[in-house]
Amino acid sequence: MNIKIFIVAAMILISQSVFSASSRPHIVILATGGTIAGTAESNTQTTGYKSGAIGVQTLINAVTEINTIARIDGQQISNIGSENMTSDIILKLSQQVNALLASNDVDGVVITHGTDTLDETAYFLNLTVKSDKPVVFTAAMRPATAISADGPMNLLEAVTVAADPNAKGRGVMVVLNDRIGSARFITKTNSTTMDTFKAPEEGYLGIIVGGKPQFENRVEKTHTLRSVFDVRNLKKLPTVVIIYGYQDDPEYMFDAAISHHVDGIVYAGTGAGSVSVRSEAGIKKAEKAGIIVVRASRTGNGIVSSDKELPGLVSNSLNPAKARILLMTALSQNKKPVLIQNYFNTY
Ligand code: SIN
């Protein structure tokens, strides 16, 4: 080949590959641990394995197809089972996501997480990320070493959603098992099955069909860019505990919370947030000590609405775990009960 033709052809090839690399969205994968990064001793073991065992680069290398969808970078935030997730780590995660999305060079973020408390972290980011760029959580129910591990396909679909222009402005999303859920509503509903993430009352935001996201719904609740919560410079989240309601539930659980100087309590009441006489006395004692108490429902579904006969604020449709996340976030900004109740009605 003539040397001039060779040089021109080489320049065209290089410019095409540079162009196609920069035309793909830039997605950063933040890994926190969980079963998606879990390993077991055999490929049939799907319980009793070690979660949070492999690192972010190994997760990325296992799904080379994601590189055809986006320019991928990975960062390790933690590598733990999500039962050990802490408010310090979720605060750091939110701050890192905010920093990444503030850059013109980043188009979206995917977060890998254990399924057990994924809905709590995802809802915290739904309240505190100051961007309309896609933030997508994903996870797995089977460890990476299992036959038919669900992690690789979930990661591929999460990146596909994060890279999709239609995913902007929908709040933080949760992608597993071909479904796209809203962090506000979705929760883990089954301890072992793959179709565990559901929002029984509100349904999904969409579905992934043939490798393409198809969005069907938007959430009405306030999130991300429209949220008033700003934790970008916060050092520590307030302490909020959950006290569970049941027959014979003792008042002394509230005494323990008061003596530990908690900032807030969520009472996971029975039915529509009803309270035993013992816990009612406990709630009144806690409120007297300056602690904000929110009544939620241990049923996990439905609305808990205000009742002038009962003490405490109410969680509206948030389950107790997510009510705890909103109360921590709210208390980091102000301590006025009327304002906090308003947050529970709108977020
Ligand atoms: C965890 O939440 O870290 C363990 C369970 C899982 O990821 O499925």
Residues whose N, C-alpha, C, O or C-beta is under 5 A from the ligand:
A	BS01	SIN	G34 T35 I36 S51 I80 G81 S82 E83 H113 G114 T115 D116 T117 A140 M141
